[in-house]
Amino acid sequence: MVLYVVYRAPRESKGRSVLPHRLKALGCRQVHRTFWEVEEEKVNRVLKALKKNQPILLKRVREIRKPRFVRNKGVSELRSLVIVMYATPKEARREKTKDFLMKAPYIRLCRSVYAFSQKHSLFDKNNELVDALKFTDFIKEIQEYVKVIPRVVIVNKGSIERLLEETRQRVESELSDIWMLQRNLC
């Protein structure tokens, strides 16, 4: 079975070049910068090599999964996701991309790799928010490379908690900024 691993690249330039060489030596195939395809029997060695870089293990599934909730703990497993990877746009297009993403419920996995809900219509009845398809069309419109992998689930539980907390902090920060702007207008 083929699995995927995505990690956060280190800030220092020395570490950025070491990790891809290690992953290639382990027999992984690069799909997009820090997004790699891994054979199941090599997963433990790959996760060990990436442990300092917050690795997220993903796998493709045939069916679309619903999220699982555990009482008093919240979400224990996310629903099926659509992964969208794109080439980092030029500076002028980067702002457009950032503004476009403000209208999207997404989880940022790493730079230029985002996860969207597989069944977006369950929580957006009026189709007002940006989903994976709209985001993909937008990226193609600005003539950038984009790759989509549907029906993906996150395998490691620690990553789910970390990603949800990061997303919660991002949304709270954006709401705080909006609230401060609104307060300054009054």
HUPE-V85969 format. One record per residue. N is the residue number from 1. SS is DSSP state (A for helix, B for strand, O for the rest). OMEGA is omega in radians with two decimals (NA if undefined). NEAR is the number of other ideal C-beta (glycine too) atoms within 8 Angstrom. Layout:
n: [N,N]
ss: [SS,SS]
omega: [OMEGA,OMEGA]
near: [NEAR,NEAR]
This chain:
n: [1,2,3,4,5,6,7,8,9,10,11,12,13,14,15,16,17,18,19,20,21,22,23,24,25,26,27,28,29,30,31,32,33,34,35,36,37,38,39,40,41,42,43,44,45,46,47,48,49,50,51,52,53,54,55,56,57,58,59,60,61,62,63,64,65,66,67,68,69,70,71,72,73,74,75,76,77,78,79,80,81,82,83,84,85,86,87,88,89,90,91,92,93,94,95,96,97,98,99,100,101,102,103,104,105,106,107,108,109,110,111,112,113,114,115,116,117,118,119,120,121,122,123,124,125,126,127,128,129,130,131,132,133,134,135,136,137,138,139,140,141,142,143,144,145,146,147,148,149,150,151,152,153,154,155,156,157,158,159,160,161,162,163,164,165,166,167,168,169,170,171,172,173,174,175,176,177,178,179,180,181,182,183,184,185,186]
ss: [O,B,B,B,B,B,O,O,O,O,O,O,A,A,A,A,A,A,A,A,A,A,A,A,A,O,O,O,B,B,B,B,O,O,B,B,B,B,B,A,A,A,A,A,A,A,A,A,A,O,A,A,A,O,O,B,B,B,B,B,O,O,O,O,O,O,O,B,B,B,O,O,O,B,B,B,B,O,O,O,B,B,B,B,B,B,O,O,O,O,A,A,A,A,A,A,A,A,A,A,A,O,O,B,O,B,B,B,B,B,O,O,B,B,B,B,B,O,O,A,A,A,O,O,O,O,O,O,O,B,O,A,A,A,A,A,A,A,A,A,A,O,O,O,O,B,B,B,B,B,B,B,B,B,O,O,A,A,A,A,A,A,A,A,A,A,A,A,A,A,A,A,A,A,A,A,A,A,A,A,A,A,A,A,A,O]
omega: [3.14,3.07,3.10,3.03,3.09,-3.10,3.08,-3.12,3.12,-3.11,-3.11,-3.05,-3.13,-3.11,-3.11,-3.11,-3.10,-3.06,3.10,3.11,3.10,-3.12,3.08,3.12,3.11,3.09,3.10,3.13,-3.10,3.09,3.14,-3.11,-3.10,3.12,-3.01,3.04,-3.04,3.01,-3.04,-3.10,-3.12,-3.04,-3.09,3.12,3.13,3.13,3.10,3.13,-3.07,-2.97,3.13,-3.04,3.08,-3.12,3.08,-3.12,-3.09,3.00,3.08,3.11,-3.13,-3.08,3.07,-3.06,3.06,3.11,3.08,3.12,3.04,-3.10,3.13,3.11,-3.13,-3.07,3.06,3.11,3.12,3.05,3.10,-3.07,2.99,3.14,3.11,3.10,3.13,3.07,-3.14,-3.08,3.08,-3.02,-3.11,-3.13,-3.13,3.11,3.10,3.13,3.13,3.11,3.13,3.14,3.11,-3.12,-3.02,2.95,-3.06,2.99,3.14,3.12,3.04,-3.12,3.10,3.07,-3.08,3.10,3.09,3.11,3.11,3.14,-3.09,-3.05,-3.13,-3.12,3.12,-3.05,-3.09,3.11,-3.12,-3.11,3.12,3.08,-3.09,-3.13,3.12,3.14,3.11,3.10,3.12,-3.13,3.10,-3.13,3.13,3.01,3.07,3.09,3.10,3.10,-3.09,3.05,-3.12,3.06,-3.14,3.05,3.10,-3.05,-3.06,-3.03,-3.14,3.13,3.13,-3.14,-3.14,-3.13,3.11,3.12,3.10,3.13,3.11,3.13,3.13,-3.13,3.11,3.11,3.12,3.11,3.10,3.10,3.12,-3.13,3.12,3.09,3.12,-3.14,3.12,3.13,-3.09,NA]
near: [4,9,13,16,16,12,12,8,12,9,4,6,5,6,10,10,8,8,15,9,8,9,13,9,6,11,6,13,5,11,10,9,9,12,14,13,9,13,9,8,4,11,12,6,8,15,12,7,10,12,7,4,10,7,13,12,13,13,11,9,10,4,6,9,9,5,8,7,7,8,4,3,5,6,10,9,11,9,12,14,13,14,15,15,12,11,7,6,11,5,5,7,10,10,8,10,12,8,7,11,11,7,6,13,8,9,12,10,11,12,8,10,15,13,12,15,13,11,8,12,7,6,7,11,5,4,6,4,9,9,11,12,6,9,16,11,8,11,12,9,6,10,4,10,5,11,9,10,10,9,11,15,13,13,7,10,7,6,12,13,8,9,12,11,8,10,10,8,8,9,8,8,8,9,8,8,8,8,8,8,8,8,7,6,5,4]
